[in-house]
Structures are given as structure tokens and as C-alpha cells.
Amino acid sequence: MSPGDFNGDGKSDVLARDSGGSLWLYPGNGHGGWLARVKVGSGWNGFTALV
């Protein structure tokens, strides 16, 4: 698993939070693009930064 690989497939991914507090995983496709986002959490609207 590499840094930024949140789903363990060996490709870089992105985590993002929307204004409603939902946390989304945008899996990388290994070619500079993204696969369909996946909701991985909720209640994150109390945080000002995700590191």
C-alpha cells in the first residue's frame, strides 16, 4: 500500500468532505483519472481540515 492509497489497490486515491459532512473516497484509476466516488463516512462537518 502506498501513501494516498486508501483502498489498497496500489493506486493513489483522494478523500474529500462535502458541506453536509459526508466523507467520500475518489479511487484513482491508475491513469490519472478517477473511478466513481464511494461514501465512506458521515458526521465529518465538525472538522476544519483532513490530513
mmCIF file of the N, C-alpha and C atoms, coordinates in Angstrom:
data_MODEL
# 
_entry.id   MODEL 
# 
loop_
_atom_site.group_PDB 
_atom_site.id 
_atom_site.type_symbol 
_atom_site.label_atom_id 
_atom_site.label_alt_id 
_atom_site.label_comp_id 
_atom_site.label_asym_id 
_atom_site.label_entity_id 
_atom_site.label_seq_id 
_atom_site.pdbx_PDB_ins_code 
_atom_site.Cartn_x 
_atom_site.Cartn_y 
_atom_site.Cartn_z 
_atom_site.occupancy 
_atom_site.B_iso_or_equiv 
_atom_site.pdbx_formal_charge 
_atom_site.auth_seq_id 
_atom_site.auth_comp_id 
_atom_site.auth_asym_id 
_atom_site.auth_atom_id 
_atom_site.pdbx_PDB_model_num 
ATOM 1   N N  . MET A 1 1  ? 0.848   -1.179 0.000   1.00 0.00 ? 1  MET A N  1 
ATOM 2   C CA . MET A 1 1  ? 0.000   0.000  0.000   1.00 0.00 ? 1  MET A CA 1 
ATOM 3   C C  . MET A 1 1  ? 0.891   1.238  0.000   1.00 0.00 ? 1  MET A C  1 
ATOM 4   N N  . SER A 1 2  ? 0.591   2.196  -0.844  1.00 0.00 ? 2  SER A N  1 
ATOM 5   C CA . SER A 1 2  ? 1.385   3.415  -0.930  1.00 0.00 ? 2  SER A CA 1 
ATOM 6   C C  . SER A 1 2  ? 0.637   4.577  -0.273  1.00 0.00 ? 2  SER A C  1 
ATOM 7   N N  . PRO A 1 3  ? 1.366   5.678  0.055   1.00 0.00 ? 3  PRO A N  1 
ATOM 8   C CA . PRO A 1 3  ? 0.676   6.845  0.620   1.00 0.00 ? 3  PRO A CA 1 
ATOM 9   C C  . PRO A 1 3  ? -0.405  7.338  -0.334  1.00 0.00 ? 3  PRO A C  1 
ATOM 10  N N  . GLY A 1 4  ? -1.564  7.640  0.185   1.00 0.00 ? 4  GLY A N  1 
ATOM 11  C CA . GLY A 1 4  ? -2.672  8.087  -0.642  1.00 0.00 ? 4  GLY A CA 1 
ATOM 12  C C  . GLY A 1 4  ? -3.479  6.961  -1.255  1.00 0.00 ? 4  GLY A C  1 
ATOM 13  N N  . ASP A 1 5  ? -3.103  5.730  -0.947  1.00 0.00 ? 5  ASP A N  1 
ATOM 14  C CA . ASP A 1 5  ? -3.846  4.564  -1.433  1.00 0.00 ? 5  ASP A CA 1 
ATOM 15  C C  . ASP A 1 5  ? -4.744  4.081  -0.299  1.00 0.00 ? 5  ASP A C  1 
ATOM 16  N N  . PHE A 1 6  ? -5.956  4.588  -0.265  1.00 0.00 ? 6  PHE A N  1 
ATOM 17  C CA . PHE A 1 6  ? -6.861  4.306  0.851   1.00 0.00 ? 6  PHE A CA 1 
ATOM 18  C C  . PHE A 1 6  ? -7.622  2.994  0.710   1.00 0.00 ? 6  PHE A C  1 
ATOM 19  N N  . ASN A 1 7  ? -7.701  2.445  -0.492  1.00 0.00 ? 7  ASN A N  1 
ATOM 20  C CA . ASN A 1 7  ? -8.462  1.207  -0.670  1.00 0.00 ? 7  ASN A CA 1 
ATOM 21  C C  . ASN A 1 7  ? -7.576  -0.011 -0.940  1.00 0.00 ? 7  ASN A C  1 
ATOM 22  N N  . GLY A 1 8  ? -6.247  0.168  -0.901  1.00 0.00 ? 8  GLY A N  1 
ATOM 23  C CA . GLY A 1 8  ? -5.332  -0.963 -1.004  1.00 0.00 ? 8  GLY A CA 1 
ATOM 24  C C  . GLY A 1 8  ? -5.122  -1.548 -2.385  1.00 0.00 ? 8  GLY A C  1 
ATOM 25  N N  . ASP A 1 9  ? -5.486  -0.806 -3.446  1.00 0.00 ? 9  ASP A N  1 
ATOM 26  C CA . ASP A 1 9  ? -5.322  -1.347 -4.796  1.00 0.00 ? 9  ASP A CA 1 
ATOM 27  C C  . ASP A 1 9  ? -4.018  -0.921 -5.470  1.00 0.00 ? 9  ASP A C  1 
ATOM 28  N N  . GLY A 1 10 ? -3.170  -0.178 -4.747  1.00 0.00 ? 10 GLY A N  1 
ATOM 29  C CA . GLY A 1 10 ? -1.894  0.256  -5.307  1.00 0.00 ? 10 GLY A CA 1 
ATOM 30  C C  . GLY A 1 10 ? -1.961  1.530  -6.125  1.00 0.00 ? 10 GLY A C  1 
ATOM 31  N N  . LYS A 1 11 ? -3.116  2.179  -6.188  1.00 0.00 ? 11 LYS A N  1 
ATOM 32  C CA . LYS A 1 11 ? -3.288  3.415  -6.958  1.00 0.00 ? 11 LYS A CA 1 
ATOM 33  C C  . LYS A 1 11 ? -3.622  4.556  -6.005  1.00 0.00 ? 11 LYS A C  1 
ATOM 34  N N  . SER A 1 12 ? -3.180  5.763  -6.337  1.00 0.00 ? 12 SER A N  1 
ATOM 35  C CA . SER A 1 12 ? -3.446  6.931  -5.490  1.00 0.00 ? 12 SER A CA 1 
ATOM 36  C C  . SER A 1 12 ? -4.922  7.294  -5.509  1.00 0.00 ? 12 SER A C  1 
ATOM 37  N N  . ASP A 1 13 ? -5.448  7.611  -4.343  1.00 0.00 ? 13 ASP A N  1 
ATOM 38  C CA . ASP A 1 13 ? -6.855  7.972  -4.169  1.00 0.00 ? 13 ASP A CA 1 
ATOM 39  C C  . ASP A 1 13 ? -6.947  9.344  -3.500  1.00 0.00 ? 13 ASP A C  1 
ATOM 40  N N  . VAL A 1 14 ? -8.150  9.887  -3.447  1.00 0.00 ? 14 VAL A N  1 
ATOM 41  C CA . VAL A 1 14 ? -8.404  11.155 -2.779  1.00 0.00 ? 14 VAL A CA 1 
ATOM 42  C C  . VAL A 1 14 ? -9.591  10.976 -1.833  1.00 0.00 ? 14 VAL A C  1 
ATOM 43  N N  . LEU A 1 15 ? -9.472  11.539 -0.630  1.00 0.00 ? 15 LEU A N  1 
ATOM 44  C CA . LEU A 1 15 ? -10.597 11.630 0.298   1.00 0.00 ? 15 LEU A CA 1 
ATOM 45  C C  . LEU A 1 15 ? -11.061 13.076 0.316   1.00 0.00 ? 15 LEU A C  1 
ATOM 46  N N  . ALA A 1 16 ? -12.363 13.303 0.302   1.00 0.00 ? 16 ALA A N  1 
ATOM 47  C CA . ALA A 1 16 ? -12.906 14.653 0.324   1.00 0.00 ? 16 ALA A CA 1 
ATOM 48  C C  . ALA A 1 16 ? -14.175 14.670 1.162   1.00 0.00 ? 16 ALA A C  1 
ATOM 49  N N  . ARG A 1 17 ? -14.423 15.822 1.786   1.00 0.00 ? 17 ARG A N  1 
ATOM 50  C CA . ARG A 1 17 ? -15.627 16.008 2.598   1.00 0.00 ? 17 ARG A CA 1 
ATOM 51  C C  . ARG A 1 17 ? -16.524 17.031 1.923   1.00 0.00 ? 17 ARG A C  1 
ATOM 52  N N  . ASP A 1 18 ? -17.829 16.754 1.884   1.00 0.00 ? 18 ASP A N  1 
ATOM 53  C CA . ASP A 1 18 ? -18.749 17.742 1.320   1.00 0.00 ? 18 ASP A CA 1 
ATOM 54  C C  . ASP A 1 18 ? -19.308 18.620 2.435   1.00 0.00 ? 18 ASP A C  1 
ATOM 55  N N  . SER A 1 19 ? -20.088 19.632 2.080   1.00 0.00 ? 19 SER A N  1 
ATOM 56  C CA . SER A 1 19 ? -20.598 20.595 3.058   1.00 0.00 ? 19 SER A CA 1 
ATOM 57  C C  . SER A 1 19 ? -21.567 19.969 4.054   1.00 0.00 ? 19 SER A C  1 
ATOM 58  N N  . GLY A 1 20 ? -22.144 18.830 3.721   1.00 0.00 ? 20 GLY A N  1 
ATOM 59  C CA . GLY A 1 20 ? -23.048 18.141 4.633   1.00 0.00 ? 20 GLY A CA 1 
ATOM 60  C C  . GLY A 1 20 ? -22.331 17.242 5.631   1.00 0.00 ? 20 GLY A C  1 
ATOM 61  N N  . GLY A 1 21 ? -21.006 17.123 5.508   1.00 0.00 ? 21 GLY A N  1 
ATOM 62  C CA . GLY A 1 21 ? -20.228 16.313 6.432   1.00 0.00 ? 21 GLY A CA 1 
ATOM 63  C C  . GLY A 1 21 ? -19.981 14.889 5.985   1.00 0.00 ? 21 GLY A C  1 
ATOM 64  N N  . SER A 1 22 ? -20.368 14.548 4.755   1.00 0.00 ? 22 SER A N  1 
ATOM 65  C CA . SER A 1 22 ? -20.099 13.206 4.236   1.00 0.00 ? 22 SER A CA 1 
ATOM 66  C C  . SER A 1 22 ? -18.657 13.120 3.742   1.00 0.00 ? 22 SER A C  1 
ATOM 67  N N  . LEU A 1 23 ? -18.010 11.996 4.015   1.00 0.00 ? 23 LEU A N  1 
ATOM 68  C CA . LEU A 1 23 ? -16.640 11.761 3.572   1.00 0.00 ? 23 LEU A CA 1 
ATOM 69  C C  . LEU A 1 23 ? -16.690 10.823 2.378   1.00 0.00 ? 23 LEU A C  1 
ATOM 70  N N  . TRP A 1 24 ? -16.020 11.215 1.293   1.00 0.00 ? 24 TRP A N  1 
ATOM 71  C CA . TRP A 1 24 ? -16.059 10.475 0.034   1.00 0.00 ? 24 TRP A CA 1 
ATOM 72  C C  . TRP A 1 24 ? -14.669 10.016 -0.366  1.00 0.00 ? 24 TRP A C  1 
ATOM 73  N N  . LEU A 1 25 ? -14.585 8.810  -0.866  1.00 0.00 ? 25 LEU A N  1 
ATOM 74  C CA . LEU A 1 25 ? -13.361 8.272  -1.451  1.00 0.00 ? 25 LEU A CA 1 
ATOM 75  C C  . LEU A 1 25 ? -13.501 8.346  -2.963  1.00 0.00 ? 25 LEU A C  1 
ATOM 76  N N  . TYR A 1 26 ? -12.530 8.995  -3.602  1.00 0.00 ? 26 TYR A N  1 
ATOM 77  C CA . TYR A 1 26 ? -12.441 9.031  -5.056  1.00 0.00 ? 26 TYR A CA 1 
ATOM 78  C C  . TYR A 1 26 ? -11.282 8.125  -5.441  1.00 0.00 ? 26 TYR A C  1 
ATOM 79  N N  . PRO A 1 27 ? -11.565 6.872  -5.827  1.00 0.00 ? 27 PRO A N  1 
ATOM 80  C CA . PRO A 1 27 ? -10.484 5.941  -6.158  1.00 0.00 ? 27 PRO A CA 1 
ATOM 81  C C  . PRO A 1 27 ? -9.798  6.335  -7.467  1.00 0.00 ? 27 PRO A C  1 
ATOM 82  N N  . GLY A 1 28 ? -8.468  6.278  -7.463  1.00 0.00 ? 28 GLY A N  1 
ATOM 83  C CA . GLY A 1 28 ? -7.717  6.532  -8.683  1.00 0.00 ? 28 GLY A CA 1 
ATOM 84  C C  . GLY A 1 28 ? -7.819  5.349  -9.632  1.00 0.00 ? 28 GLY A C  1 
ATOM 85  N N  . ASN A 1 29 ? -7.805  5.641  -10.927 1.00 0.00 ? 29 ASN A N  1 
ATOM 86  C CA . ASN A 1 29 ? -7.895  4.558  -11.912 1.00 0.00 ? 29 ASN A CA 1 
ATOM 87  C C  . ASN A 1 29 ? -6.523  4.113  -12.419 1.00 0.00 ? 29 ASN A C  1 
ATOM 88  N N  . GLY A 1 30 ? -5.438  4.728  -11.903 1.00 0.00 ? 30 GLY A N  1 
ATOM 89  C CA . GLY A 1 30 ? -4.099  4.355  -12.328 1.00 0.00 ? 30 GLY A CA 1 
ATOM 90  C C  . GLY A 1 30 ? -3.648  5.001  -13.620 1.00 0.00 ? 30 GLY A C  1 
ATOM 91  N N  . HIS A 1 31 ? -4.510  5.850  -14.215 1.00 0.00 ? 31 HIS A N  1 
ATOM 92  C CA . HIS A 1 31 ? -4.189  6.514  -15.477 1.00 0.00 ? 31 HIS A CA 1 
ATOM 93  C C  . HIS A 1 31 ? -4.407  8.018  -15.387 1.00 0.00 ? 31 HIS A C  1 
ATOM 94  N N  . GLY A 1 32 ? -4.375  8.555  -14.156 1.00 0.00 ? 32 GLY A N  1 
ATOM 95  C CA . GLY A 1 32 ? -4.559  9.991  -13.957 1.00 0.00 ? 32 GLY A CA 1 
ATOM 96  C C  . GLY A 1 32 ? -6.000  10.423 -13.810 1.00 0.00 ? 32 GLY A C  1 
ATOM 97  N N  . GLY A 1 33 ? -6.922  9.484  -13.742 1.00 0.00 ? 33 GLY A N  1 
ATOM 98  C CA . GLY A 1 33 ? -8.342  9.808  -13.586 1.00 0.00 ? 33 GLY A CA 1 
ATOM 99  C C  . GLY A 1 33 ? -8.912  9.142  -12.347 1.00 0.00 ? 33 GLY A C  1 
ATOM 100 N N  . TRP A 1 34 ? -10.221 9.204  -12.232 1.00 0.00 ? 34 TRP A N  1 
ATOM 101 C CA . TRP A 1 34 ? -10.905 8.718  -11.042 1.00 0.00 ? 34 TRP A CA 1 
ATOM 102 C C  . TRP A 1 34 ? -12.042 7.779  -11.411 1.00 0.00 ? 34 TRP A C  1 
ATOM 103 N N  . LEU A 1 35 ? -12.277 6.831  -10.543 1.00 0.00 ? 35 LEU A N  1 
ATOM 104 C CA . LEU A 1 35 ? -13.443 5.960  -10.652 1.00 0.00 ? 35 LEU A CA 1 
ATOM 105 C C  . LEU A 1 35 ? -14.590 6.619  -9.894  1.00 0.00 ? 35 LEU A C  1 
ATOM 106 N N  . ALA A 1 36 ? -15.759 5.996  -9.897  1.00 0.00 ? 36 ALA A N  1 
ATOM 107 C CA . ALA A 1 36 ? -16.929 6.552  -9.209  1.00 0.00 ? 36 ALA A CA 1 
ATOM 108 C C  . ALA A 1 36 ? -16.639 6.699  -7.722  1.00 0.00 ? 36 ALA A C  1 
ATOM 109 N N  . ARG A 1 37 ? -17.068 7.807  -7.138  1.00 0.00 ? 37 ARG A N  1 
ATOM 110 C CA . ARG A 1 37 ? -16.836 8.050  -5.715  1.00 0.00 ? 37 ARG A CA 1 
ATOM 111 C C  . ARG A 1 37 ? -17.642 7.073  -4.862  1.00 0.00 ? 37 ARG A C  1 
ATOM 112 N N  . VAL A 1 38 ? -17.125 6.842  -3.642  1.00 0.00 ? 38 VAL A N  1 
ATOM 113 C CA . VAL A 1 38 ? -17.754 5.924  -2.694  1.00 0.00 ? 38 VAL A CA 1 
ATOM 114 C C  . VAL A 1 38 ? -17.864 6.640  -1.356  1.00 0.00 ? 38 VAL A C  1 
ATOM 115 N N  . LYS A 1 39 ? -19.060 6.667  -0.767  1.00 0.00 ? 39 LYS A N  1 
ATOM 116 C CA . LYS A 1 39 ? -19.228 7.294  0.546   1.00 0.00 ? 39 LYS A CA 1 
ATOM 117 C C  . LYS A 1 39 ? -18.618 6.389  1.606   1.00 0.00 ? 39 LYS A C  1 
ATOM 118 N N  . VAL A 1 40 ? -17.696 6.947  2.405   1.00 0.00 ? 40 VAL A N  1 
ATOM 119 C CA . VAL A 1 40 ? -17.004 6.148  3.408   1.00 0.00 ? 40 VAL A CA 1 
ATOM 120 C C  . VAL A 1 40 ? -17.251 6.632  4.829   1.00 0.00 ? 40 VAL A C  1 
ATOM 121 N N  . GLY A 1 41 ? -18.041 7.687  5.002   1.00 0.00 ? 41 GLY A N  1 
ATOM 122 C CA . GLY A 1 41 ? -18.317 8.161  6.352   1.00 0.00 ? 41 GLY A CA 1 
ATOM 123 C C  . GLY A 1 41 ? -19.265 9.338  6.348   1.00 0.00 ? 41 GLY A C  1 
ATOM 124 N N  . SER A 1 42 ? -19.715 9.699  7.533   1.00 0.00 ? 42 SER A N  1 
ATOM 125 C CA . SER A 1 42 ? -20.571 10.874 7.701   1.00 0.00 ? 42 SER A CA 1 
ATOM 126 C C  . SER A 1 42 ? -20.255 11.505 9.051   1.00 0.00 ? 42 SER A C  1 
ATOM 127 N N  . GLY A 1 43 ? -20.758 12.699 9.283   1.00 0.00 ? 43 GLY A N  1 
ATOM 128 C CA . GLY A 1 43 ? -20.517 13.400 10.531  1.00 0.00 ? 43 GLY A CA 1 
ATOM 129 C C  . GLY A 1 43 ? -19.181 14.116 10.591  1.00 0.00 ? 43 GLY A C  1 
ATOM 130 N N  . TRP A 1 44 ? -18.552 14.345 9.461   1.00 0.00 ? 44 TRP A N  1 
ATOM 131 C CA . TRP A 1 44 ? -17.244 14.982 9.407   1.00 0.00 ? 44 TRP A CA 1 
ATOM 132 C C  . TRP A 1 44 ? -17.334 16.507 9.297   1.00 0.00 ? 44 TRP A C  1 
ATOM 133 N N  . ASN A 1 45 ? -18.530 17.094 9.375   1.00 0.00 ? 45 ASN A N  1 
ATOM 134 C CA . ASN A 1 45 ? -18.679 18.533 9.214   1.00 0.00 ? 45 ASN A CA 1 
ATOM 135 C C  . ASN A 1 45 ? -18.147 19.329 10.403  1.00 0.00 ? 45 ASN A C  1 
ATOM 136 N N  . GLY A 1 46 ? -17.804 18.701 11.507  1.00 0.00 ? 46 GLY A N  1 
ATOM 137 C CA . GLY A 1 46 ? -17.223 19.393 12.660  1.00 0.00 ? 46 GLY A CA 1 
ATOM 138 C C  . GLY A 1 46 ? -15.737 19.642 12.527  1.00 0.00 ? 46 GLY A C  1 
ATOM 139 N N  . PHE A 1 47 ? -15.127 19.110 11.469  1.00 0.00 ? 47 PHE A N  1 
ATOM 140 C CA . PHE A 1 47 ? -13.688 19.245 11.271  1.00 0.00 ? 47 PHE A CA 1 
ATOM 141 C C  . PHE A 1 47 ? -13.388 20.344 10.261  1.00 0.00 ? 47 PHE A C  1 
ATOM 142 N N  . THR A 1 48 ? -12.300 21.089 10.492  1.00 0.00 ? 48 THR A N  1 
ATOM 143 C CA . THR A 1 48 ? -11.908 22.158 9.571   1.00 0.00 ? 48 THR A CA 1 
ATOM 144 C C  . THR A 1 48 ? -10.831 21.702 8.597   1.00 0.00 ? 48 THR A C  1 
ATOM 145 N N  . ALA A 1 49 ? -10.187 20.571 8.864   1.00 0.00 ? 49 ALA A N  1 
ATOM 146 C CA . ALA A 1 49 ? -9.135  20.072 7.970   1.00 0.00 ? 49 ALA A CA 1 
ATOM 147 C C  . ALA A 1 49 ? -9.054  18.560 8.093   1.00 0.00 ? 49 ALA A C  1 
ATOM 148 N N  . LEU A 1 50 ? -8.741  17.896 6.988   1.00 0.00 ? 50 LEU A N  1 
ATOM 149 C CA . LEU A 1 50 ? -8.481  16.468 6.963   1.00 0.00 ? 50 LEU A CA 1 
ATOM 150 C C  . LEU A 1 50 ? -7.048  16.286 6.488   1.00 0.00 ? 50 LEU A C  1 
ATOM 151 N N  . VAL A 1 51 ? -6.246  15.627 7.267   1.00 0.00 ? 51 VAL A N  1 
ATOM 152 C CA . VAL A 1 51 ? -4.831  15.479 6.927   1.00 0.00 ? 51 VAL A CA 1 
ATOM 153 C C  . VAL A 1 51 ? -4.481  14.013 6.793   1.00 0.00 ? 51 VAL A C  1 
# 
